Amino acid sequence: MVAFEIYSPRKLAGIHRNFVLFGLMEHLKRHFNREFSSEEVLELVGRFYNIEMLKDDEETDMLNHEEDFSLPQSYFPKVQS
């Protein structure tokens, strides 16, 4: 399916889940000239992929990564004495 090249089923388990699901719904709607519910799309995808086994560890790790942030000194006005 061409849509899987654009909307990777692997991302159905990640933070982009809703966007990918919507994209697949729109692709099927255009291709078959009828509406598809999210449940129908997940059922169709489930025939080819085990969605529950897809990993989203990379995206979760990326979101959980914390780093101290500070603005460079050039952003602060120089105080003249």
Rosetta constraint file for C-alpha pairs under 8 A:
AtomPair CA 1 CA 5 HARMONIC 7.53 0.50
AtomPair CA 2 CA 6 HARMONIC 7.20 0.50
AtomPair CA 3 CA 7 HARMONIC 5.77 0.50
AtomPair CA 3 CA 8 HARMONIC 7.95 0.50
AtomPair CA 3 CA 24 HARMONIC 6.53 0.50
AtomPair CA 3 CA 27 HARMONIC 6.64 0.50
AtomPair CA 4 CA 8 HARMONIC 5.01 0.50
AtomPair CA 4 CA 9 HARMONIC 6.50 0.50
AtomPair CA 7 CA 11 HARMONIC 7.56 0.50
AtomPair CA 7 CA 20 HARMONIC 5.47 0.50
AtomPair CA 7 CA 23 HARMONIC 6.80 0.50
AtomPair CA 7 CA 24 HARMONIC 6.76 0.50
AtomPair CA 8 CA 12 HARMONIC 7.46 0.50
AtomPair CA 8 CA 20 HARMONIC 7.37 0.50
AtomPair CA 9 CA 13 HARMONIC 7.91 0.50
AtomPair CA 9 CA 20 HARMONIC 7.73 0.50
AtomPair CA 9 CA 45 HARMONIC 7.41 0.50
AtomPair CA 9 CA 49 HARMONIC 7.54 0.50
AtomPair CA 9 CA 51 HARMONIC 7.58 0.50
AtomPair CA 10 CA 14 HARMONIC 7.62 0.50
AtomPair CA 10 CA 51 HARMONIC 7.55 0.50
AtomPair CA 10 CA 54 HARMONIC 5.79 0.50
AtomPair CA 10 CA 55 HARMONIC 7.21 0.50
AtomPair CA 10 CA 56 HARMONIC 7.87 0.50
AtomPair CA 11 CA 15 HARMONIC 7.41 0.50
AtomPair CA 11 CA 16 HARMONIC 6.02 0.50
AtomPair CA 11 CA 17 HARMONIC 5.85 0.50
AtomPair CA 11 CA 20 HARMONIC 6.87 0.50
AtomPair CA 11 CA 56 HARMONIC 7.38 0.50
AtomPair CA 12 CA 16 HARMONIC 6.76 0.50
AtomPair CA 12 CA 17 HARMONIC 4.25 0.50
AtomPair CA 12 CA 18 HARMONIC 7.50 0.50
AtomPair CA 12 CA 20 HARMONIC 6.39 0.50
AtomPair CA 12 CA 21 HARMONIC 6.93 0.50
AtomPair CA 12 CA 51 HARMONIC 7.14 0.50
AtomPair CA 12 CA 54 HARMONIC 7.99 0.50
AtomPair CA 13 CA 17 HARMONIC 5.97 0.50
AtomPair CA 13 CA 51 HARMONIC 6.82 0.50
AtomPair CA 13 CA 52 HARMONIC 7.44 0.50
AtomPair CA 13 CA 54 HARMONIC 6.07 0.50
AtomPair CA 13 CA 55 HARMONIC 6.48 0.50
AtomPair CA 13 CA 56 HARMONIC 5.74 0.50
AtomPair CA 14 CA 55 HARMONIC 7.59 0.50
AtomPair CA 14 CA 56 HARMONIC 4.87 0.50
AtomPair CA 14 CA 59 HARMONIC 6.64 0.50
AtomPair CA 14 CA 60 HARMONIC 7.70 0.50
AtomPair CA 15 CA 56 HARMONIC 7.90 0.50
AtomPair CA 15 CA 59 HARMONIC 7.04 0.50
AtomPair CA 15 CA 60 HARMONIC 7.92 0.50
AtomPair CA 16 CA 20 HARMONIC 6.15 0.50
AtomPair CA 17 CA 21 HARMONIC 6.04 0.50
AtomPair CA 18 CA 22 HARMONIC 6.04 0.50
AtomPair CA 19 CA 23 HARMONIC 6.12 0.50
AtomPair CA 20 CA 24 HARMONIC 6.19 0.50
AtomPair CA 21 CA 25 HARMONIC 6.19 0.50
AtomPair CA 21 CA 38 HARMONIC 6.74 0.50
AtomPair CA 21 CA 41 HARMONIC 7.40 0.50
AtomPair CA 21 CA 42 HARMONIC 7.86 0.50
AtomPair CA 22 CA 26 HARMONIC 6.19 0.50
AtomPair CA 22 CA 38 HARMONIC 7.61 0.50
AtomPair CA 23 CA 27 HARMONIC 6.14 0.50
AtomPair CA 24 CA 28 HARMONIC 6.16 0.50
AtomPair CA 24 CA 41 HARMONIC 7.15 0.50
AtomPair CA 25 CA 29 HARMONIC 6.08 0.50
AtomPair CA 25 CA 35 HARMONIC 7.61 0.50
AtomPair CA 25 CA 36 HARMONIC 5.85 0.50
AtomPair CA 25 CA 37 HARMONIC 7.09 0.50
AtomPair CA 25 CA 38 HARMONIC 6.87 0.50
AtomPair CA 25 CA 41 HARMONIC 6.50 0.50
AtomPair CA 26 CA 30 HARMONIC 6.23 0.50
AtomPair CA 27 CA 31 HARMONIC 6.14 0.50
AtomPair CA 28 CA 32 HARMONIC 5.84 0.50
AtomPair CA 28 CA 33 HARMONIC 7.71 0.50
AtomPair CA 28 CA 34 HARMONIC 7.72 0.50
AtomPair CA 28 CA 35 HARMONIC 7.74 0.50
AtomPair CA 28 CA 36 HARMONIC 7.04 0.50
AtomPair CA 29 CA 33 HARMONIC 5.19 0.50
AtomPair CA 29 CA 34 HARMONIC 5.03 0.50
AtomPair CA 29 CA 35 HARMONIC 5.20 0.50
AtomPair CA 29 CA 36 HARMONIC 6.44 0.50
AtomPair CA 30 CA 34 HARMONIC 7.42 0.50
AtomPair CA 36 CA 40 HARMONIC 6.07 0.50
AtomPair CA 36 CA 41 HARMONIC 6.61 0.50
AtomPair CA 37 CA 41 HARMONIC 6.40 0.50
AtomPair CA 38 CA 42 HARMONIC 6.13 0.50
AtomPair CA 39 CA 43 HARMONIC 6.10 0.50
AtomPair CA 40 CA 44 HARMONIC 6.20 0.50
AtomPair CA 41 CA 45 HARMONIC 6.12 0.50
AtomPair CA 42 CA 46 HARMONIC 5.84 0.50
AtomPair CA 43 CA 47 HARMONIC 6.55 0.50
AtomPair CA 44 CA 48 HARMONIC 7.41 0.50
AtomPair CA 45 CA 49 HARMONIC 5.99 0.50
AtomPair CA 45 CA 51 HARMONIC 7.87 0.50
AtomPair CA 46 CA 50 HARMONIC 5.73 0.50
AtomPair CA 46 CA 51 HARMONIC 6.30 0.50
AtomPair CA 50 CA 54 HARMONIC 6.87 0.50
AtomPair CA 56 CA 60 HARMONIC 6.22 0.50
AtomPair CA 57 CA 61 HARMONIC 5.88 0.50
AtomPair CA 58 CA 62 HARMONIC 6.15 0.50
AtomPair CA 59 CA 63 HARMONIC 6.26 0.50
AtomPair CA 60 CA 64 HARMONIC 6.13 0.50
AtomPair CA 61 CA 65 HARMONIC 6.10 0.50
AtomPair CA 71 CA 75 HARMONIC 6.60 0.50
AtomPair CA 72 CA 76 HARMONIC 7.80 0.50
